[in-house]
Amino acid sequence: MELLAARMPFGKYKGQLLLDLPEPYLVWFQRQGFPRGKLGEQLQSVLSIKSNGLMPLLNPLRGSGQRG
């Protein structure tokens, strides 16, 4: 549930939900090196979710996470 509410803390997409980041941006991070720590882990997770076509599984949870 934490990943559903996580936002990008810096850069071009500052303030945007990590799940809404464009996949090419996440791939760029993968090539450059993800940030260390929790943010890097979250970005890696989002890339994995998107690249494996799993976003539809999170959509029902996103609605409940945003009401929270």
Buried (B, 14 or more C-beta within 10 A) or exposed (E): EEBBEBEBEEEEBEEBBBBEBEEEBBEEBBEEEBBEEEBEEBBBBBBEBBEEEEEEEBEEEBEEBEEE
